[in-house]
Structure formats: C-alpha cells, structure tokens
C-alpha cells in the first residue's frame, strides 16, 4: 500500500525521500532523513523506529548495506518490514521482508533506491528509479518526477490518498517537509504543487533561521 524512493544529490550532497500510500499521513510514519548522513524509508506494516535506527548506524560510520544488515538483525518482526536506505557515498540498500503485502518489489541505482508493496505491477519501482535518474534539476524536482513516473507505471493496486516529500541539507532541520495527509484527489500532485510554491522560498527560510537580519521580506503584514 506504499511506494517510495530515497535519494542523494551527487552534486550537493543533499538527501531526500518521497512517498505515497493509500493509508493516511504516510510521511508521518515512514519518512526519515538526516543531513550529512542519509535518507531512509520504513514502510509496509510500518515500524517507525527502524528509520532512526538506520540513520544512527550510518551516522556511526556504517554504509547503507551494513546499516540495513544491522536493521535486519535488530528489528522486531523484520519479515513484515520494508526498509530503504541511501548513505553519504550514494550506496543504497533495501530490505523487503517475505511478508510484504501484495505485489512488492524494489529497485536500486547509485544515489537512489525505491521500494513498494501492494503495487499494481512489478515494474513500478524500476520506473521510479528510471524517473529519478532521467530527471534534471533540483533534488526536489527529481523526487517529484520519480513519483509521477511510478504513478504512471501503475502505482498502487488501488488509489493513493497521502504523500510526502522530505529534504535535508547542511542544517539540523529539514529544509523542506511537505505533506498531504489525506485527499480524494492525487496526493502526489498536491505535493508537486506545494513544492513548486516552496522551492523559490527554500533558501530564504534557511537564511531566516541562520540570520534573520539578512533574510528577505515577502511583503506580508508586519514583515518589513
């Protein structure tokens, strides 16, 4: 009931992930990233503790494959879990337990990994990876393109209702964390619209946090 990707920008070192599901608020449970460390998706019968665990292991120096191997060793009911990771060198790794739901599959490349379950077909995750690798521009643009490619390839077996996009880069907080927690329309397009609005302001919001004296004004009341 979910498809996602984790990714790294080879030029900037920024990490990101995007995810969509028929379940509500999927990004609240499944999306994890840490600047300078990596990005992780923990999905299928979700255990949200596995995302921080994998990031902690990579922050301690483990590669994505070694971190996922340790998650497989330490995780409870790991046969039900699907966990994707990308590390600071662009290595990727995926665990898909045998009890993953419905049609489930996974695909990997340098700097990108995709996994999904309860899918319409077994080509969805490769379409996501191909969509990411073929897209130009900002990491956020590429994540959106990848999710659109997965949806066009069939997506979930049923309609999706929630989605999220998460980006981290150089600071300790997410530089973008966009969510659509429920809609009867397309949540991926809702996230794409939010990204189009947020992208031009992303650097300004970082600047406001680091030094508001140098931050631009957007002309709202009281903002001079």
N, C-alpha and C positions, 0 to 999 in steps of 0.2 A: 504493500500500500504506500510505497515511498520510492522516489528516485532522487539521486543527489550526485554532486561531484565535490571533491576537494581539489584545490589548485594553488599553485605558486606562480608568481610572475617572475620569469627568468631575468628580466631587466632590472626590476626594482626590489625584488625580494619580498614584496607584499604577498600575503596569504589571503585566501578567500574560500568560501564554500557557498553553494546554493542547493536548495532542497525543496521538494514539493510532495504533497500527500493528499489522500482522501480524508485523512484524520485532521481534526482541528489543531491549530497552533503548533505545527510540526517543528518549526525552528526553535521553539521554546525548550524542547526536549532533546533535540538531535544535532544542533549546530554548535561547533566549538572551534576556536582559533586563538592563537597566541602569537603576538609579534615576535619575529626572530626565531620562532620555534617550529610552527607548523599549523596545519588545519586538520580537523577530524570530524567525521560524521558517525554518530552512533544511532543505528536505526533497526528496523524490523522489531519485533517485540522489545521495545527500547529499554536499555539500561543507561540512563544519563550519566552514571558515574564513570563509564568507560571512556568518554571524551576527555575529561580532565586527567584521568589515569594515563591515557596515551600521550597527552601533551606533557605531563610531568616527566614521563620516561624519556621523551625526546629532548626536553629541556636538560635532563641529566646527561645527555650525550648519545642516547641510543638512536639509531637510524629508524626510519618508519618501519621497515621489515622487522627489525629486532623489537621495536615497541609493540607492534601487533602480535608478535610471537609471545611477548610477555603478557599482553592482554588476554590472549588465548589461554595462557597458563593460570592467570589470576582471576579472570572473570567468572562470575557465577552464571550457570545456565547458558554457557557460551554457545551451545548448539542452537540456541534461539536468536542469537545476535548477528548483526551485520555491522562491521566497523571498517571505515576507510580512513587512511592517513596519508599525508604528504609532509615531508620534512624540509629542513632548510637547504638541503642539497638538491631537492627535487625528486628524491626517491619516493616511491609510493608503495603502499601495501594495503591489502584488503583481506578481511576475514568474513566469510559468509558461512554461517552455521548450516548444517544439513536440515534444520527445522525452519529455515527461512521460508516465508509464505509464498504460495503460488508459484508462478514463473519467476525465478530470481536469477540474476546474472551479475556480472561485473566486467569491467574493462579498465586498462591502465595504459598510461604513457608516461614519458618524462614530464614531471611537474603537474600531472593530472591523474585522478582516479575517479571512477564512477561505479556506483552500485545501486541496485534496485530490487524490489520484491513486489509480488502481486502485479507483475507487469503484463502489458498486452502481448509482448513477444520478447524473444531473447536477443533482439538487436538494439534495444533501447539504449543500453549503457554504452555500447560502442558508438552509437550515433551521438551521444553526449560528448564522449571523448573527441570524436572527429569534429564536432561542432566547436568545441573549445579550441582545438589545435588549428582550425581553419579560420578562426575569427581574429580580426585585428583589434588594436586599441587597448584601452584601459582594462585591467583585470575584471572590473565590474561589468564592462561591456561583454567581455568574453564569457563570463559566467551566465549572463542573460542569454547570449547566443546559444550556449551549450544546452541550457534548459529548454529553450524553444526547439532545438533540434531533437531533444529527447521526446518532447511532446509530439512533434511532427512525426516521429518514428513510431508512435503508438502510445507512449507514456504508460500510465497505469491501466489496468484492465477496466477500471471504472473512472468516473470523473474525479479530478483533484479539486480540493477546496482550500488548501492553505499552502503557503510558500514562504521562503525566507532567503535573504542574501546577507552574508556576513563578510566584512573585510577588516583586516588588521594590518598596521604598517607603522613601525618605529616608535609608537607610543603605547602606553599600557592599556588603553581602552580601544574598543572597536571604532575605526574611523567611519564605518557605515554598518548599520544593523537594521535592515529593512524587513518588515514582516507584513504579511497578510494572513491573519489568523483564521479567517473564515469568509468565504464568498461563494455564491452560487454561480458567479461568472468565472473567469480564468484567473487564478491567483498568480500565475507566472506573469501574465500581462499586467496585473496590478503592481507587482514588484518591479517590472520593467518601467512602468510609468513613474513610480516612486524614484527609481534610480536616475531616470532622465532629469527629474527635478533636483535631486540631491547632488548629483555628480558635480555641477558647476559650483556648488557651495561647500564641497567637502574640505578643501584646503582652508577656507575661511573659518570653518568650525574648529579645525585643529588650531589655527592661529589664535582664535578667541580663547581657547583653553591655555595655550602656552604663554601668550602675552596679549591681553585684550587691548592694550594701548595701540597696537599695530593692526588690529582687526578692522575689516571694512564694515561699513554700515549698510543695512538693507532697507533703510528708509521707513521702518515700522515705527509706530508711535512710541516715543521715549528713547528711540535708538538714534543717537546723533553722532 
